[in-house]
Amino acid sequence: MNNNLRLIIDNVNKKNIEEKHFFEKNELKIILDLYAKMVSEGSWKDYGLNISSKQVGFSVFKNTTENALYKICKNFKPKNKNLKYLITDANGKIFRNSSDLNNLLKNINWKKL
């Protein structure tokens, strides 16, 4: 009989696997609806996704060869609840922030931002 074996019931590492590091389905729908509207107006041409363990970002481009105009970000562990969702520029400067994605994207004049 081997006395070196242990039964682990509540594995701490399992919780890390279950964490979601992306936009949820309803969040992605809100962002893609906005993207479709802005593409139809001719303001936006392309997008990209940036994924890390701390944040996921939806970057918006006017031309595919240029830097991103805006980045809609979701922080997974924000220091402040109002920093959960952000709109930043290519350099990371925060234009707007909110704890709710709908409120963040509501009534924005993207051309004047």
Backbone atoms as SQL, in Angstrom:
CREATE TABLE atoms (id INTEGER PRIMARY KEY, chain TEXT, resi INTEGER, resn TEXT, atom TEXT, x REAL, y REAL, z REAL);
INSERT INTO atoms VALUES
  (1, 'A', 1, 'MET', 'N', 0.830, -1.190, 0.000),
  (2, 'A', 1, 'MET', 'CA', 0.000, 0.000, 0.000),
  (3, 'A', 1, 'MET', 'C', 0.876, 1.255, 0.000),
  (4, 'A', 2, 'ASN', 'N', 0.509, 2.234, -0.823),
  (5, 'A', 2, 'ASN', 'CA', 1.291, 3.457, -0.955),
  (6, 'A', 2, 'ASN', 'C', 0.683, 4.534, -0.063),
  (7, 'A', 3, 'ASN', 'N', 1.432, 5.035, 0.907),
  (8, 'A', 3, 'ASN', 'CA', 0.951, 6.062, 1.837),
  (9, 'A', 3, 'ASN', 'C', 1.182, 7.471, 1.315),
  (10, 'A', 4, 'ASN', 'N', 1.784, 7.624, 0.129),
  (11, 'A', 4, 'ASN', 'CA', 2.082, 8.949, -0.407),
  (12, 'A', 4, 'ASN', 'C', 0.944, 9.528, -1.242),
  (13, 'A', 5, 'LEU', 'N', -0.126, 8.808, -1.454),
  (14, 'A', 5, 'LEU', 'CA', -1.246, 9.294, -2.256),
  (15, 'A', 5, 'LEU', 'C', -2.240, 10.057, -1.389),
  (16, 'A', 6, 'ARG', 'N', -2.773, 11.168, -1.939),
  (17, 'A', 6, 'ARG', 'CA', -3.771, 11.952, -1.223),
  (18, 'A', 6, 'ARG', 'C', -4.957, 12.200, -2.146),
  (19, 'A', 7, 'LEU', 'N', -6.111, 12.295, -1.571),
  (20, 'A', 7, 'LEU', 'CA', -7.322, 12.622, -2.313),
  (21, 'A', 7, 'LEU', 'C', -7.568, 14.116, -2.172),
  (22, 'A', 8, 'ILE', 'N', -7.640, 14.803, -3.289),
  (23, 'A', 8, 'ILE', 'CA', -7.892, 16.248, -3.274),
  (24, 'A', 8, 'ILE', 'C', -9.307, 16.475, -3.779),
  (25, 'A', 9, 'ILE', 'N', -10.160, 17.029, -2.919),
  (26, 'A', 9, 'ILE', 'CA', -11.563, 17.236, -3.279),
  (27, 'A', 9, 'ILE', 'C', -11.778, 18.639, -3.840),
  (28, 'A', 10, 'ASP', 'N', -11.321, 19.654, -3.119),
  (29, 'A', 10, 'ASP', 'CA', -11.483, 21.038, -3.564),
  (30, 'A', 10, 'ASP', 'C', -10.157, 21.556, -4.077),
  (31, 'A', 11, 'ASN', 'N', -9.897, 21.318, -5.338),
  (32, 'A', 11, 'ASN', 'CA', -8.649, 21.741, -5.948),
  (33, 'A', 11, 'ASN', 'C', -8.719, 23.230, -6.251),
  (34, 'A', 12, 'VAL', 'N', -7.796, 24.007, -5.696),
  (35, 'A', 12, 'VAL', 'CA', -7.765, 25.459, -5.894),
  (36, 'A', 12, 'VAL', 'C', -7.532, 25.800, -7.355),
  (37, 'A', 13, 'ASN', 'N', -6.718, 25.026, -8.059),
  (38, 'A', 13, 'ASN', 'CA', -6.405, 25.303, -9.460),
  (39, 'A', 13, 'ASN', 'C', -7.623, 25.159, -10.368),
  (40, 'A', 14, 'LYS', 'N', -8.600, 24.377, -9.964),
  (41, 'A', 14, 'LYS', 'CA', -9.800, 24.179, -10.779),
  (42, 'A', 14, 'LYS', 'C', -10.560, 25.487, -10.976),
  (43, 'A', 15, 'LYS', 'N', -10.571, 26.348, -9.963),
  (44, 'A', 15, 'LYS', 'CA', -11.291, 27.627, -10.044),
  (45, 'A', 15, 'LYS', 'C', -10.688, 28.524, -11.120),
  (46, 'A', 16, 'ASN', 'N', -9.367, 28.471, -11.295),
  (47, 'A', 16, 'ASN', 'CA', -8.717, 29.284, -12.320),
  (48, 'A', 16, 'ASN', 'C', -9.133, 28.852, -13.721),
  (49, 'A', 17, 'ILE', 'N', -9.367, 27.584, -13.909),
  (50, 'A', 17, 'ILE', 'CA', -9.773, 27.073, -15.217),
  (51, 'A', 17, 'ILE', 'C', -11.187, 27.548, -15.563),
  (52, 'A', 18, 'GLU', 'N', -12.051, 27.648, -14.557),
  (53, 'A', 18, 'GLU', 'CA', -13.443, 28.025, -14.784),
  (54, 'A', 18, 'GLU', 'C', -13.630, 29.516, -15.039),
  (55, 'A', 19, 'GLU', 'N', -12.643, 30.350, -14.689),
  (56, 'A', 19, 'GLU', 'CA', -12.773, 31.783, -14.898),
  (57, 'A', 19, 'GLU', 'C', -12.859, 32.088, -16.388),
  (58, 'A', 20, 'LYS', 'N', -13.747, 33.015, -16.736),
  (59, 'A', 20, 'LYS', 'CA', -13.907, 33.403, -18.135),
  (60, 'A', 20, 'LYS', 'C', -13.039, 34.622, -18.408),
  (61, 'A', 21, 'HIS', 'N', -12.277, 34.548, -19.468),
  (62, 'A', 21, 'HIS', 'CA', -11.427, 35.670, -19.859),
  (63, 'A', 21, 'HIS', 'C', -11.800, 36.138, -21.254),
  (64, 'A', 22, 'PHE', 'N', -13.052, 36.513, -21.403),
  (65, 'A', 22, 'PHE', 'CA', -13.548, 37.028, -22.675),
  (66, 'A', 22, 'PHE', 'C', -14.834, 37.804, -22.409),
  (67, 'A', 23, 'PHE', 'N', -15.364, 38.424, -23.445),
  (68, 'A', 23, 'PHE', 'CA', -16.671, 39.061, -23.316),
  (69, 'A', 23, 'PHE', 'C', -17.736, 37.977, -23.212),
  (70, 'A', 24, 'GLU', 'N', -18.756, 38.218, -22.425),
  (71, 'A', 24, 'GLU', 'CA', -19.890, 37.305, -22.392),
  (72, 'A', 24, 'GLU', 'C', -20.721, 37.530, -23.653),
  (73, 'A', 25, 'LYS', 'N', -21.605, 36.600, -23.951),
  (74, 'A', 25, 'LYS', 'CA', -22.375, 36.633, -25.194),
  (75, 'A', 25, 'LYS', 'C', -23.169, 37.933, -25.338),
  (76, 'A', 26, 'ASN', 'N', -23.850, 38.376, -24.287),
  (77, 'A', 26, 'ASN', 'CA', -24.647, 39.608, -24.374),
  (78, 'A', 26, 'ASN', 'C', -23.759, 40.844, -24.532),
  (79, 'A', 27, 'GLU', 'N', -22.579, 40.842, -23.920),
  (80, 'A', 27, 'GLU', 'CA', -21.648, 41.962, -24.074),
  (81, 'A', 27, 'GLU', 'C', -21.129, 42.036, -25.509),
  (82, 'A', 28, 'LEU', 'N', -20.780, 40.891, -26.054),
  (83, 'A', 28, 'LEU', 'CA', -20.263, 40.850, -27.418),
  (84, 'A', 28, 'LEU', 'C', -21.333, 41.281, -28.414),
  (85, 'A', 29, 'LYS', 'N', -22.582, 40.926, -28.161),
  (86, 'A', 29, 'LYS', 'CA', -23.681, 41.345, -29.036),
  (87, 'A', 29, 'LYS', 'C', -23.824, 42.860, -29.042),
  (88, 'A', 30, 'ILE', 'N', -23.739, 43.488, -27.881),
  (89, 'A', 30, 'ILE', 'CA', -23.827, 44.952, -27.774),
  (90, 'A', 30, 'ILE', 'C', -22.707, 45.605, -28.581),
  (91, 'A', 31, 'ILE', 'N', -21.500, 45.091, -28.422),
  (92, 'A', 31, 'ILE', 'CA', -20.342, 45.669, -29.116),
  (93, 'A', 31, 'ILE', 'C', -20.443, 45.446, -30.623),
  (94, 'A', 32, 'LEU', 'N', -20.817, 44.248, -31.046),
  (95, 'A', 32, 'LEU', 'CA', -20.913, 43.957, -32.482),
  (96, 'A', 32, 'LEU', 'C', -22.066, 44.713, -33.144),
  (97, 'A', 33, 'ASP', 'N', -23.153, 44.953, -32.419),
  (98, 'A', 33, 'ASP', 'CA', -24.243, 45.784, -32.957),
  (99, 'A', 33, 'ASP', 'C', -23.744, 47.209, -33.204),
  (100, 'A', 34, 'LEU', 'N', -22.995, 47.755, -32.253),
  (101, 'A', 34, 'LEU', 'CA', -22.408, 49.087, -32.423),
  (102, 'A', 34, 'LEU', 'C', -21.430, 49.080, -33.594),
  (103, 'A', 35, 'TYR', 'N', -20.603, 48.050, -33.675),
  (104, 'A', 35, 'TYR', 'CA', -19.630, 47.949, -34.761),
  (105, 'A', 35, 'TYR', 'C', -20.327, 47.926, -36.119),
  (106, 'A', 36, 'ALA', 'N', -21.395, 47.141, -36.247),
  (107, 'A', 36, 'ALA', 'CA', -22.141, 47.058, -37.509),
  (108, 'A', 36, 'ALA', 'C', -22.722, 48.417, -37.888),
  (109, 'A', 37, 'LYS', 'N', -23.234, 49.138, -36.908),
  (110, 'A', 37, 'LYS', 'CA', -23.792, 50.478, -37.159),
  (111, 'A', 37, 'LYS', 'C', -22.708, 51.433, -37.665),
  (112, 'A', 38, 'MET', 'N', -21.553, 51.399, -37.020),
  (113, 'A', 38, 'MET', 'CA', -20.480, 52.316, -37.393),
  (114, 'A', 38, 'MET', 'C', -19.862, 51.935, -38.746),
  (115, 'A', 39, 'VAL', 'N', -19.823, 50.662, -39.076),
  (116, 'A', 39, 'VAL', 'CA', -19.341, 50.234, -40.391),
  (117, 'A', 39, 'VAL', 'C', -20.304, 50.706, -41.471),
  (118, 'A', 40, 'SER', 'N', -21.602, 50.585, -41.207),
  (119, 'A', 40, 'SER', 'CA', -22.595, 51.013, -42.203),
  (120, 'A', 40, 'SER', 'C', -22.537, 52.524, -42.433),
  (121, 'A', 41, 'GLU', 'N', -22.114, 53.293, -41.420),
  (122, 'A', 41, 'GLU', 'CA', -21.935, 54.741, -41.572),
  (123, 'A', 41, 'GLU', 'C', -20.608, 55.085, -42.246),
  (124, 'A', 42, 'GLY', 'N', -19.720, 54.110, -42.372),
  (125, 'A', 42, 'GLY', 'CA', -18.420, 54.339, -42.997),
  (126, 'A', 42, 'GLY', 'C', -17.353, 54.846, -42.050),
  (127, 'A', 43, 'SER', 'N', -17.635, 54.865, -40.743),
  (128, 'A', 43, 'SER', 'CA', -16.679, 55.389, -39.766),
  (129, 'A', 43, 'SER', 'C', -15.623, 54.374, -39.359),
  (130, 'A', 44, 'TRP', 'N', -16.019, 53.123, -39.249),
  (131, 'A', 44, 'TRP', 'CA', -15.100, 52.073, -38.838),
  (132, 'A', 44, 'TRP', 'C', -14.948, 51.067, -39.966),
  (133, 'A', 45, 'LYS', 'N', -13.756, 50.497, -40.103),
  (134, 'A', 45, 'LYS', 'CA', -13.490, 49.564, -41.201),
  (135, 'A', 45, 'LYS', 'C', -13.086, 48.170, -40.735),
  (136, 'A', 46, 'ASP', 'N', -12.450, 48.061, -39.568),
  (137, 'A', 46, 'ASP', 'CA', -11.916, 46.782, -39.134),
  (138, 'A', 46, 'ASP', 'C', -11.885, 46.745, -37.611),
  (139, 'A', 47, 'TYR', 'N', -11.708, 45.560, -37.060),
  (140, 'A', 47, 'TYR', 'CA', -11.589, 45.416, -35.612),
  (141, 'A', 47, 'TYR', 'C', -10.584, 44.321, -35.281),
  (142, 'A', 48, 'GLY', 'N', -10.168, 44.312, -34.047),
  (143, 'A', 48, 'GLY', 'CA', -9.266, 43.279, -33.546),
  (144, 'A', 48, 'GLY', 'C', -9.579, 42.999, -32.092),
  (145, 'A', 49, 'LEU', 'N', -9.225, 41.823, -31.633),
  (146, 'A', 49, 'LEU', 'CA', -9.439, 41.444, -30.242),
  (147, 'A', 49, 'LEU', 'C', -8.101, 41.236, -29.551),
  (148, 'A', 50, 'ASN', 'N', -7.977, 41.784, -28.345),
  (149, 'A', 50, 'ASN', 'CA', -6.795, 41.600, -27.513),
  (150, 'A', 50, 'ASN', 'C', -7.251, 40.886, -26.255),
  (151, 'A', 51, 'ILE', 'N', -6.646, 39.739, -25.972),
  (152, 'A', 51, 'ILE', 'CA', -7.075, 38.933, -24.832),
  (153, 'A', 51, 'ILE', 'C', -5.890, 38.674, -23.914),
  (154, 'A', 52, 'SER', 'N', -6.076, 38.959, -22.630),
  (155, 'A', 52, 'SER', 'CA', -5.079, 38.628, -21.619),
  (156, 'A', 52, 'SER', 'C', -5.806, 38.125, -20.376),
  (157, 'A', 53, 'SER', 'N', -5.072, 37.760, -19.368),
  (158, 'A', 53, 'SER', 'CA', -5.710, 37.270, -18.144),
  (159, 'A', 53, 'SER', 'C', -6.331, 38.390, -17.325),
  (160, 'A', 54, 'LYS', 'N', -5.961, 39.641, -17.599),
  (161, 'A', 54, 'LYS', 'CA', -6.485, 40.784, -16.856),
  (162, 'A', 54, 'LYS', 'C', -7.586, 41.528, -17.592),
  (163, 'A', 55, 'GLN', 'N', -7.549, 41.487, -18.942),
  (164, 'A', 55, 'GLN', 'CA', -8.444, 42.336, -19.728),
  (165, 'A', 55, 'GLN', 'C', -8.665, 41.749, -21.115),
  (166, 'A', 56, 'VAL', 'N', -9.846, 42.020, -21.659),
  (167, 'A', 56, 'VAL', 'CA', -10.118, 41.719, -23.061),
  (168, 'A', 56, 'VAL', 'C', -10.489, 43.046, -23.706),
  (169, 'A', 57, 'GLY', 'N', -10.003, 43.258, -24.923),
  (170, 'A', 57, 'GLY', 'CA', -10.255, 44.521, -25.602),
  (171, 'A', 57, 'GLY', 'C', -10.733, 44.314, -27.025),
  (172, 'A', 58, 'PHE', 'N', -11.679, 45.137, -27.432),
  (173, 'A', 58, 'PHE', 'CA', -12.202, 45.150, -28.787),
  (174, 'A', 58, 'PHE', 'C', -11.683, 46.432, -29.426),
  (175, 'A', 59, 'SER', 'N', -10.674, 46.321, -30.272),
  (176, 'A', 59, 'SER', 'CA', -10.050, 47.484, -30.904),
  (177, 'A', 59, 'SER', 'C', -10.735, 47.793, -32.221),
  (178, 'A', 60, 'VAL', 'N', -10.939, 49.086, -32.475),
  (179, 'A', 60, 'VAL', 'CA', -11.640, 49.550, -33.669),
  (180, 'A', 60, 'VAL', 'C', -10.668, 50.346, -34.540),
  (181, 'A', 61, 'PHE', 'N', -10.683, 50.061, -35.844),
  (182, 'A', 61, 'PHE', 'CA', -9.775, 50.713, -36.784),
  (183, 'A', 61, 'PHE', 'C', -10.557, 51.435, -37.869),
  (184, 'A', 62, 'LYS', 'N', -10.068, 52.608, -38.269),
  (185, 'A', 62, 'LYS', 'CA', -10.642, 53.308, -39.420),
  (186, 'A', 62, 'LYS', 'C', -10.071, 52.718, -40.704),
  (187, 'A', 63, 'ASN', 'N', -8.788, 52.401, -40.702),
  (188, 'A', 63, 'ASN', 'CA', -8.112, 51.716, -41.808),
  (189, 'A', 63, 'ASN', 'C', -7.298, 50.575, -41.210),
  (190, 'A', 64, 'THR', 'N', -7.158, 49.511, -41.941),
  (191, 'A', 64, 'THR', 'CA', -6.451, 48.346, -41.400),
  (192, 'A', 64, 'THR', 'C', -4.963, 48.602, -41.217),
  (193, 'A', 65, 'THR', 'N', -4.409, 49.591, -41.881),
  (194, 'A', 65, 'THR', 'CA', -2.976, 49.860, -41.779),
  (195, 'A', 65, 'THR', 'C', -2.631, 50.831, -40.650),
  (196, 'A', 66, 'GLU', 'N', -3.623, 51.429, -40.017),
  (197, 'A', 66, 'GLU', 'CA', -3.378, 52.416, -38.966),
  (198, 'A', 66, 'GLU', 'C', -3.522, 51.790, -37.585),
  (199, 'A', 67, 'ASN', 'N', -3.169, 52.569, -36.565),
  (200, 'A', 67, 'ASN', 'CA', -3.393, 52.149, -35.185),
  (201, 'A', 67, 'ASN', 'C', -4.882, 52.209, -34.862),
  (202, 'A', 68, 'ALA', 'N', -5.265, 51.532, -33.811),
  (203, 'A', 68, 'ALA', 'CA', -6.673, 51.519, -33.403),
  (204, 'A', 68, 'ALA', 'C', -7.127, 52.915, -33.007),
  (205, 'A', 69, 'LEU', 'N', -8.350, 53.269, -33.432),
  (206, 'A', 69, 'LEU', 'CA', -8.938, 54.536, -33.005),
  (207, 'A', 69, 'LEU', 'C', -9.360, 54.456, -31.542),
  (208, 'A', 70, 'TYR', 'N', -10.085, 53.388, -31.235),
  (209, 'A', 70, 'TYR', 'CA', -10.625, 53.190, -29.890),
  (210, 'A', 70, 'TYR', 'C', -10.464, 51.735, -29.496),
  (211, 'A', 71, 'LYS', 'N', -10.548, 51.514, -28.204),
  (212, 'A', 71, 'LYS', 'CA', -10.533, 50.160, -27.672),
  (213, 'A', 71, 'LYS', 'C', -11.595, 50.089, -26.578),
  (214, 'A', 72, 'ILE', 'N', -12.535, 49.160, -26.743),
  (215, 'A', 72, 'ILE', 'CA', -13.560, 48.930, -25.734),
  (216, 'A', 72, 'ILE', 'C', -13.059, 47.769, -24.886),
  (217, 'A', 73, 'CYS', 'N', -12.807, 48.016, -23.610),
  (218, 'A', 73, 'CYS', 'CA', -12.146, 47.044, -22.753),
  (219, 'A', 73, 'CYS', 'C', -13.054, 46.572, -21.630),
  (220, 'A', 74, 'LYS', 'N', -12.824, 45.325, -21.238),
  (221, 'A', 74, 'LYS', 'CA', -13.461, 44.761, -20.047),
  (222, 'A', 74, 'LYS', 'C', -12.353, 44.265, -19.140),
  (223, 'A', 75, 'ASN', 'N', -12.282, 44.848, -17.941),
  (224, 'A', 75, 'ASN', 'CA', -11.312, 44.403, -16.936),
  (225, 'A', 75, 'ASN', 'C', -11.931, 43.288, -16.108),
  (226, 'A', 76, 'PHE', 'N', -11.182, 42.234, -15.879),
  (227, 'A', 76, 'PHE', 'CA', -11.712, 41.098, -15.125),
  (228, 'A', 76, 'PHE', 'C', -11.652, 41.306, -13.620),
  (229, 'A', 77, 'LYS', 'N', -10.635, 42.012, -13.150),
  (230, 'A', 77, 'LYS', 'CA', -10.517, 42.292, -11.714),
  (231, 'A', 77, 'LYS', 'C', -10.206, 43.777, -11.523),
  (232, 'A', 78, 'PRO', 'N', -11.212, 44.641, -11.752),
  (233, 'A', 78, 'PRO', 'CA', -10.955, 46.080, -11.645),
  (234, 'A', 78, 'PRO', 'C', -10.722, 46.512, -10.197),
  (235, 'A', 79, 'LYS', 'N', -9.891, 47.526, -10.025),
  (236, 'A', 79, 'LYS', 'CA', -9.630, 48.076, -8.687),
  (237, 'A', 79, 'LYS', 'C', -10.834, 48.866, -8.195),
  (238, 'A', 80, 'ASN', 'N', -11.606, 49.401, -9.139),
  (239, 'A', 80, 'ASN', 'CA', -12.794, 50.186, -8.835),
  (240, 'A', 80, 'ASN', 'C', -13.907, 49.656, -9.730),
  (241, 'A', 81, 'LYS', 'N', -15.131, 49.558, -9.220),
  (242, 'A', 81, 'LYS', 'CA', -16.215, 48.984, -10.025),
  (243, 'A', 81, 'LYS', 'C', -16.486, 49.788, -11.291),
  (244, 'A', 82, 'ASN', 'N', -16.195, 51.092, -11.275),
  (245, 'A', 82, 'ASN', 'CA', -16.393, 51.914, -12.472),
  (246, 'A', 82, 'ASN', 'C', -15.316, 51.700, -13.522),
  (247, 'A', 83, 'LEU', 'N', -14.316, 50.917, -13.208),
  (248, 'A', 83, 'LEU', 'CA', -13.254, 50.619, -14.170),
  (249, 'A', 83, 'LEU', 'C', -13.435, 49.242, -14.813),
  (250, 'A', 84, 'LYS', 'N', -14.636, 48.659, -14.684),
  (251, 'A', 84, 'LYS', 'CA', -14.869, 47.346, -15.301),
  (252, 'A', 84, 'LYS', 'C', -14.883, 47.461, -16.818),
  (253, 'A', 85, 'TYR', 'N', -15.543, 48.488, -17.355),
  (254, 'A', 85, 'TYR', 'CA', -15.597, 48.717, -18.800),
  (255, 'A', 85, 'TYR', 'C', -14.978, 50.081, -19.100),
  (256, 'A', 86, 'LEU', 'N', -14.156, 50.116, -20.152),
  (257, 'A', 86, 'LEU', 'CA', -13.447, 51.347, -20.515),
  (258, 'A', 86, 'LEU', 'C', -13.480, 51.568, -22.017),
  (259, 'A', 87, 'ILE', 'N', -13.392, 52.823, -22.407),
  (260, 'A', 87, 'ILE', 'CA', -13.090, 53.181, -23.788),
  (261, 'A', 87, 'ILE', 'C', -11.779, 53.942, -23.732),
  (262, 'A', 88, 'THR', 'N', -10.775, 53.429, -24.455),
  (263, 'A', 88, 'THR', 'CA', -9.465, 54.060, -24.457),
  (264, 'A', 88, 'THR', 'C', -9.034, 54.378, -25.889),
  (265, 'A', 89, 'ASP', 'N', -8.001, 55.202, -26.000),
  (266, 'A', 89, 'ASP', 'CA', -7.403, 55.435, -27.315),
  (267, 'A', 89, 'ASP', 'C', -6.271, 54.437, -27.519),
  (268, 'A', 90, 'ALA', 'N', -5.532, 54.588, -28.591),
  (269, 'A', 90, 'ALA', 'CA', -4.451, 53.650, -28.926),
  (270, 'A', 90, 'ALA', 'C', -3.337, 53.659, -27.879),
  (271, 'A', 91, 'ASN', 'N', -3.178, 54.777, -27.180),
  (272, 'A', 91, 'ASN', 'CA', -2.132, 54.895, -26.168),
  (273, 'A', 91, 'ASN', 'C', -2.582, 54.470, -24.771),
  (274, 'A', 92, 'GLY', 'N', -3.858, 54.122, -24.628),
  (275, 'A', 92, 'GLY', 'CA', -4.370, 53.688, -23.332),
  (276, 'A', 92, 'GLY', 'C', -5.029, 54.777, -22.515),
  (277, 'A', 93, 'LYS', 'N', -5.128, 56.006, -23.067),
  (278, 'A', 93, 'LYS', 'CA', -5.796, 57.092, -22.350),
  (279, 'A', 93, 'LYS', 'C', -7.293, 56.771, -22.255),
  (280, 'A', 94, 'ILE', 'N', -7.845, 56.850, -21.059),
  (281, 'A', 94, 'ILE', 'CA', -9.249, 56.510, -20.830),
  (282, 'A', 94, 'ILE', 'C', -10.138, 57.694, -21.196),
  (283, 'A', 95, 'PHE', 'N', -11.077, 57.461, -22.144),
  (284, 'A', 95, 'PHE', 'CA', -12.058, 58.480, -22.511),
  (285, 'A', 95, 'PHE', 'C', -13.295, 58.397, -21.622),
  (286, 'A', 96, 'ARG', 'N', -13.782, 57.178, -21.423),
  (287, 'A', 96, 'ARG', 'CA', -14.964, 56.949, -20.590),
  (288, 'A', 96, 'ARG', 'C', -14.795, 55.636, -19.852),
  (289, 'A', 97, 'ASN', 'N', -15.450, 55.546, -18.699),
  (290, 'A', 97, 'ASN', 'CA', -15.452, 54.306, -17.938),
  (291, 'A', 97, 'ASN', 'C', -16.799, 54.131, -17.247),
  (292, 'A', 98, 'SER', 'N', -17.146, 52.869, -16.963),
  (293, 'A', 98, 'SER', 'CA', -18.429, 52.578, -16.337),
  (294, 'A', 98, 'SER', 'C', -18.414, 51.161, -15.769),
  (295, 'A', 99, 'SER', 'N', -19.379, 50.904, -14.901),
  (296, 'A', 99, 'SER', 'CA', -19.562, 49.545, -14.392),
  (297, 'A', 99, 'SER', 'C', -20.549, 48.775, -15.254),
  (298, 'A', 100, 'ASP', 'N', -21.179, 49.458, -16.234),
  (299, 'A', 100, 'ASP', 'CA', -22.173, 48.834, -17.107),
  (300, 'A', 100, 'ASP', 'C', -21.840, 49.136, -18.567),
  (301, 'A', 101, 'LEU', 'N', -21.782, 48.095, -19.387),
  (302, 'A', 101, 'LEU', 'CA', -21.406, 48.267, -20.791),
  (303, 'A', 101, 'LEU', 'C', -22.431, 49.094, -21.565),
  (304, 'A', 102, 'ASN', 'N', -23.721, 48.865, -21.325),
  (305, 'A', 102, 'ASN', 'CA', -24.757, 49.649, -22.015),
  (306, 'A', 102, 'ASN', 'C', -24.609, 51.137, -21.728),
  (307, 'A', 103, 'ASN', 'N', -24.402, 51.479, -20.458),
  (308, 'A', 103, 'ASN', 'CA', -24.231, 52.887, -20.092),
  (309, 'A', 103, 'ASN', 'C', -22.964, 53.475, -20.705),
  (310, 'A', 104, 'LEU', 'N', -21.933, 52.673, -20.806),
  (311, 'A', 104, 'LEU', 'CA', -20.671, 53.146, -21.375),
  (312, 'A', 104, 'LEU', 'C', -20.833, 53.543, -22.838),
  (313, 'A', 105, 'LEU', 'N', -21.563, 52.724, -23.595),
  (314, 'A', 105, 'LEU', 'CA', -21.664, 52.932, -25.042),
  (315, 'A', 105, 'LEU', 'C', -22.852, 53.791, -25.458),
  (316, 'A', 106, 'LYS', 'N', -23.709, 54.136, -24.500),
  (317, 'A', 106, 'LYS', 'CA', -24.913, 54.903, -24.805),
  (318, 'A', 106, 'LYS', 'C', -24.581, 56.377, -25.062),
  (319, 'A', 107, 'ASN', 'N', -25.197, 56.944, -26.083),
  (320, 'A', 107, 'ASN', 'CA', -25.122, 58.377, -26.393),
  (321, 'A', 107, 'ASN', 'C', -23.697, 58.914, -26.554),
  (322, 'A', 108, 'ILE', 'N', -22.886, 58.177, -27.281),
  (323, 'A', 108, 'ILE', 'CA', -21.524, 58.644, -27.558),
  (324, 'A', 108, 'ILE', 'C', -21.470, 59.166, -28.986),
  (325, 'A', 109, 'ASN', 'N', -20.897, 60.341, -29.149),
  (326, 'A', 109, 'ASN', 'CA', -20.592, 60.861, -30.468),
  (327, 'A', 109, 'ASN', 'C', -19.167, 60.430, -30.786),
  (328, 'A', 110, 'TRP', 'N', -19.035, 59.320, -31.507),
  (329, 'A', 110, 'TRP', 'CA', -17.726, 58.716, -31.752),
  (330, 'A', 110, 'TRP', 'C', -16.805, 59.621, -32.559),
  (331, 'A', 111, 'LYS', 'N', -17.366, 60.491, -33.388),
  (332, 'A', 111, 'LYS', 'CA', -16.524, 61.380, -34.195),
  (333, 'A', 111, 'LYS', 'C', -15.909, 62.498, -33.358),
  (334, 'A', 112, 'LYS', 'N', -16.572, 62.869, -32.254),
  (335, 'A', 112, 'LYS', 'CA', -16.056, 63.938, -31.387),
  (336, 'A', 112, 'LYS', 'C', -15.284, 63.406, -30.189),
  (337, 'A', 113, 'LEU', 'N', -15.285, 62.104, -29.996),
  (338, 'A', 113, 'LEU', 'CA', -14.640, 61.503, -28.824),
  (339, 'A', 113, 'LEU', 'C', -13.140, 61.697, -28.881);
